[in-house]
Amino acid sequence: MSLTSTLPDVAREQRATIALPLEWVGMSGIALPLHLQEGAAPIPASAEVAVDLPDPQAKGIHMSRLYLLLEQFTARAALTPPVIHALLRQMRESHADCHSRGAALRLDFSLLQQRPALVTPGLTGWKSYPVSLAAELHDEQVQLSLRVRVAYSSTCPCSAALSRKALQDAFASHFAASPAIPREAALDWLARHASLATPHSQRSEAELSINVAPDSAELPLPALIDTAEAALGTAVQTAVRRADEQAFALANGANLMYVEDAARRLRQALEAAFGNCAVRVSHYESLHAHDAVAATASPGWREQIR
């Protein structure tokens, strides 16, 4: 007789002292490598896996079964919706003896993307985008959602208007006695005083969520990020030279936005490209000690956005 055959199996052999079903039971914080594309190098990720426990008297699930399935999952070629669907089915089937009807998976990782400078040819750098993928299987229905955080710069419209007014007043005061202002004198004054008052800008962040069809060939991560950054117009930069920094300043000046503006722009762009979505934006204020936030979601969106 083998040693393992004599070891007790409490989850199988005992019954719960309190007879109640549980919506989800599983593990979180599991470290694993992910392959986002065929042949791509693995990236580090954190996983949460669970199944439901509808049997009110079942003592517990067999967590090692879920862990081993997750290990097999990481060895597959690429992370795609059909692969995720298959894993969820295997997780549920692994607990048929517990009468499980559902399974859930969450993956958290960072996507590295190379980004070009705004104007300098050949100048690039890397940006990291935090990503969360959540999937649930209920009966034969799969729900798959993708969430990504995108950093950008926002310049306050009110602050910009106040800065322009301060500059206008100072210009008018300086040349009050001049019936005509020579061009060179005006240019010289602007070179010395145009930064008399500057609008406040701040690093900002958008959290974007979309649904993904379970039969999609791939996860639309690059397209989601590109759509958001194009809608905002002021994504934070990586490597820059002075010409790129000036181009960034011009982009901020042409894209003044409150949190309300950013949230509306993003929802409009994401709905056009991906359908139902949710958006939450945070502007980490440089004027206040608190932050400005806004959230919006498509009418058909099913998750909490606050």
SEMARLO-128116 format. One line per 5 residues: for each residue y, z, x of C-alpha. Coordinates in Angstrom, 3 decimals, decimal comma, padded with zeros to 6 digits. Layout:
% SEMARLO-128116
Y:Z:X ~ ...
***
This chain:
% SEMARLO-128116
000,000:000,000:000,000 ~ 003,421:-000,945:001,376 ~ 006,132:001,632:001,805 ~ 008,525:-000,219:-000,551 ~ 006,020:-000,087:-003,402
006,065:003,712:-003,274 ~ 009,851:004,108:-003,261 ~ 011,441:005,178:-006,560 ~ 013,535:002,715:-008,587 ~ 015,860:004,949:-010,603
017,730:002,085:-012,276 ~ 014,446:000,739:-013,665 ~ 012,498:003,923:-014,298 ~ 015,083:006,261:-015,835 ~ 017,167:006,000:-018,999
020,860:006,826:-019,417 ~ 021,603:010,347:-020,626 ~ 024,628:009,015:-022,571 ~ 023,686:005,968:-024,630 ~ 026,666:003,606:-024,329
026,926:-000,099:-023,418 ~ 029,251:-001,103:-020,558 ~ 031,438:-004,204:-020,455 ~ 031,163:-004,741:-016,686 ~ 029,236:-003,174:-013,814
029,219:-004,474:-010,266 ~ 030,870:-004,334:-006,842 ~ 034,290:-005,069:-005,386 ~ 035,699:-005,476:-001,899 ~ 032,748:-007,509:-000,609
033,645:-009,374:002,597 ~ 032,360:-012,933:002,826 ~ 033,184:-016,367:004,302 ~ 034,186:-019,230:002,013 ~ 034,040:-022,983:002,536
036,850:-024,530:000,515 ~ 035,869:-028,100:001,406 ~ 032,783:-029,935:002,632 ~ 032,483:-029,477:006,385 ~ 035,556:-027,212:006,613
035,553:-024,072:008,720 ~ 034,913:-020,891:006,705 ~ 037,789:-018,601:005,759 ~ 037,553:-014,823:005,178 ~ 037,574:-013,675:001,564
036,977:-010,632:-000,592 ~ 034,720:-010,803:-003,647 ~ 034,156:-008,814:-006,813 ~ 030,999:-009,465:-008,856 ~ 029,752:-007,925:-012,087
027,496:-008,345:-015,085 ~ 027,705:-006,704:-018,474 ~ 025,278:-003,933:-019,444 ~ 024,782:-004,174:-023,210 ~ 021,648:-001,997:-023,271
023,095:001,457:-024,094 ~ 020,147:003,243:-022,490 ~ 019,826:001,199:-019,299 ~ 020,435:003,538:-016,368 ~ 022,124:000,913:-014,214
022,076:-002,618:-012,868 ~ 020,494:-003,818:-009,620 ~ 023,519:-004,393:-007,413 ~ 021,481:-005,707:-004,493 ~ 020,486:-008,697:-006,642
024,140:-009,636:-007,089 ~ 024,852:-009,115:-003,409 ~ 021,991:-011,379:-002,318 ~ 023,076:-014,098:-004,750 ~ 026,579:-013,892:-003,314
025,136:-014,295:000,189 ~ 023,331:-017,462:-000,918 ~ 026,522:-018,672:-002,590 ~ 028,500:-018,461:000,666 ~ 025,980:-020,712:002,416
026,672:-023,604:000,039 ~ 028,737:-026,538:001,187 ~ 031,996:-026,060:-000,721 ~ 033,695:-023,873:-003,318 ~ 033,827:-025,955:-006,503
033,855:-025,094:-010,224 ~ 030,241:-026,319:-010,774 ~ 029,030:-024,151:-007,853 ~ 030,832:-021,144:-009,341 ~ 029,305:-021,865:-012,761
025,835:-021,983:-011,213 ~ 026,395:-018,649:-009,458 ~ 027,496:-016,971:-012,684 ~ 024,370:-018,198:-014,474 ~ 022,162:-016,893:-011,660
023,927:-013,523:-011,753 ~ 023,305:-013,212:-015,469 ~ 019,692:-014,364:-015,206 ~ 019,060:-011,878:-012,397 ~ 019,674:-009,117:-014,959
017,713:-010,490:-017,877 ~ 015,735:-007,237:-017,836 ~ 019,034:-005,449:-018,610 ~ 019,765:-007,950:-021,432 ~ 022,962:-009,068:-019,662
024,830:-011,810:-021,498 ~ 027,843:-012,226:-019,208 ~ 028,802:-012,377:-015,542 ~ 032,123:-012,228:-013,710 ~ 033,375:-013,211:-010,271
036,694:-012,782:-008,487 ~ 037,529:-014,189:-005,074 ~ 040,657:-013,299:-003,090 ~ 041,617:-015,242:000,007 ~ 044,547:-016,915:001,764
044,938:-020,667:002,015 ~ 046,579:-021,953:005,198 ~ 048,588:-025,139:004,774 ~ 050,457:-027,079:007,451 ~ 054,019:-027,888:006,420
056,484:-030,339:008,020 ~ 060,054:-029,404:008,873 ~ 062,668:-030,683:006,444 ~ 064,214:-033,328:008,699 ~ 062,937:-033,059:012,300
060,171:-035,664:012,851 ~ 056,840:-034,291:014,057 ~ 057,826:-030,624:013,709 ~ 055,303:-028,615:011,677 ~ 054,149:-025,052:011,068
051,619:-023,099:009,026 ~ 052,121:-021,199:005,781 ~ 049,719:-018,790:004,123 ~ 049,314:-018,778:000,336 ~ 047,476:-015,805:-001,248
044,948:-017,032:-003,824 ~ 042,851:-015,327:-006,509 ~ 040,091:-017,120:-008,371 ~ 038,631:-015,420:-011,448 ~ 035,607:-016,697:-013,369
033,713:-015,285:-016,341 ~ 030,601:-016,461:-018,136 ~ 030,022:-015,416:-021,753 ~ 026,933:-016,929:-023,330 ~ 027,379:-020,546:-022,166
031,180:-020,547:-022,040 ~ 032,851:-020,404:-018,625 ~ 036,478:-019,407:-018,128 ~ 037,925:-020,197:-014,719 ~ 041,478:-019,395:-013,676
043,317:-019,935:-010,440 ~ 046,266:-017,842:-009,269 ~ 048,445:-018,469:-006,222 ~ 051,622:-016,902:-004,824 ~ 054,356:-019,151:-003,451
057,379:-017,900:-001,478 ~ 060,770:-019,538:-001,834 ~ 064,483:-018,889:-001,374 ~ 066,838:-018,276:-004,281 ~ 070,644:-018,237:-004,265
072,452:-016,447:-007,099 ~ 074,657:-018,759:-009,225 ~ 077,078:-015,941:-010,053 ~ 077,438:-014,950:-006,417 ~ 078,040:-018,591:-005,468
080,778:-018,933:-008,099 ~ 082,478:-015,727:-006,912 ~ 082,315:-016,922:-003,300 ~ 083,865:-020,273:-004,205 ~ 086,660:-018,481:-006,090
087,399:-016,217:-003,106 ~ 087,568:-019,250:-000,814 ~ 089,776:-021,136:-003,269 ~ 092,196:-018,198:-003,548 ~ 092,368:-017,752:000,225
092,986:-021,473:000,744 ~ 095,728:-021,522:-001,893 ~ 097,387:-018,447:-000,373 ~ 097,325:-019,823:003,158 ~ 098,888:-023,164:002,175
101,150:-021,821:-000,584 ~ 104,317:-022,878:001,245 ~ 103,034:-026,359:002,096 ~ 104,050:-029,104:-000,372 ~ 101,467:-031,359:001,283
098,487:-030,231:003,300 ~ 097,647:-032,326:006,383 ~ 093,999:-033,304:006,498 ~ 093,446:-031,893:009,980 ~ 095,057:-028,584:009,009
092,780:-028,274:005,975 ~ 089,702:-029,102:008,053 ~ 090,716:-026,589:010,726 ~ 091,220:-023,859:008,105 ~ 087,834:-024,568:006,527
086,112:-024,497:009,926 ~ 087,495:-021,003:010,525 ~ 087,386:-019,505:007,009 ~ 084,814:-021,327:004,867 ~ 082,389:-018,410:005,313
085,010:-015,935:004,108 ~ 082,626:-015,077:001,252 ~ 079,020:-016,244:001,116 ~ 076,696:-016,141:-001,892 ~ 073,719:-013,835:-001,605
070,310:-015,409:-001,188 ~ 066,940:-013,722:-001,018 ~ 063,323:-014,447:-000,303 ~ 061,566:-014,796:-003,650 ~ 058,022:-015,157:-004,877
056,337:-016,968:-007,732 ~ 052,895:-016,040:-009,025 ~ 051,350:-019,046:-010,745 ~ 048,220:-019,131:-012,897 ~ 046,395:-022,109:-014,365
043,041:-022,689:-016,035 ~ 040,497:-024,945:-014,353 ~ 037,810:-026,877:-016,216 ~ 034,322:-025,700:-015,121 ~ 033,201:-029,296:-014,561
036,143:-030,210:-012,294 ~ 035,125:-031,732:-008,986 ~ 037,350:-029,390:-006,979 ~ 039,909:-026,623:-007,185 ~ 043,440:-028,108:-007,426
044,976:-025,665:-004,958 ~ 047,058:-028,047:-002,800 ~ 048,304:-029,865:-005,920 ~ 049,283:-026,569:-007,579 ~ 051,252:-025,446:-004,518
052,930:-028,828:-004,042 ~ 053,938:-028,982:-007,717 ~ 055,514:-025,530:-007,578 ~ 057,403:-026,122:-004,328 ~ 058,744:-029,455:-005,567
059,982:-027,830:-008,781 ~ 061,773:-025,068:-006,882 ~ 063,230:-027,213:-004,104 ~ 063,674:-024,291:-001,698 ~ 060,224:-023,313:-000,432
060,450:-021,083:002,663 ~ 060,120:-022,959:005,936 ~ 057,967:-022,647:009,043 ~ 059,218:-024,270:012,276 ~ 062,903:-025,298:012,126
065,611:-026,709:014,357 ~ 069,303:-026,480:013,560 ~ 069,216:-029,690:011,538 ~ 066,377:-028,280:009,423 ~ 068,221:-024,999:008,923
071,284:-026,908:007,744 ~ 069,130:-028,979:005,389 ~ 067,674:-025,741:004,004 ~ 071,182:-024,360:003,427 ~ 072,110:-027,570:001,597
068,968:-027,332:-000,537 ~ 069,846:-023,758:-001,498 ~ 073,377:-024,805:-002,379 ~ 072,053:-027,586:-004,603 ~ 069,445:-025,337:-006,262
071,250:-022,207:-007,371 ~ 068,923:-020,227:-009,614 ~ 068,483:-017,006:-011,497 ~ 064,938:-015,732:-012,066 ~ 065,237:-017,267:-015,529
065,918:-020,703:-014,035 ~ 063,017:-020,444:-011,601 ~ 060,537:-019,317:-014,268 ~ 061,541:-022,144:-016,631 ~ 061,398:-024,801:-013,931
057,946:-023,710:-012,856 ~ 056,473:-023,485:-016,324 ~ 057,794:-026,936:-017,219 ~ 056,352:-028,483:-014,045 ~ 052,981:-026,726:-014,276
052,463:-027,513:-017,958 ~ 053,150:-031,195:-017,257 ~ 050,614:-031,261:-014,429 ~ 047,918:-028,762:-015,449 ~ 048,342:-027,785:-019,105
048,363:-024,113:-020,073 ~ 049,814:-021,842:-017,405 ~ 051,494:-018,533:-016,713 ~ 054,388:-017,855:-014,339 ~ 055,865:-014,654:-012,960
058,772:-014,763:-010,512 ~ 060,349:-012,001:-008,449 ~ 063,657:-012,255:-006,617 ~ 063,813:-009,551:-003,959 ~ 067,513:-008,877:-004,276
069,855:-008,644:-001,303 ~ 072,665:-007,314:-003,533 ~ 070,717:-004,631:-005,421 ~ 068,162:-002,066:-004,360 ~ 065,939:-003,316:-007,190
064,346:-006,699:-007,880 ~ 064,911:-009,278:-010,615 ~ 061,776:-010,512:-012,413 ~ 060,899:-012,996:-015,158 ~ 057,630:-014,105:-016,748
056,612:-016,884:-019,114 ~ 053,367:-018,423:-020,341 ~ 052,173:-021,339:-022,403 ~ 051,437:-020,503:-026,053 ~ 047,713:-020,996:-025,416
047,565:-018,744:-022,368 ~ 045,041:-015,942:-022,707 ~ 045,941:-013,409:-019,982 ~ 048,511:-010,632:-019,606 ~ 051,508:-011,796:-017,554
053,579:-008,625:-017,221
***
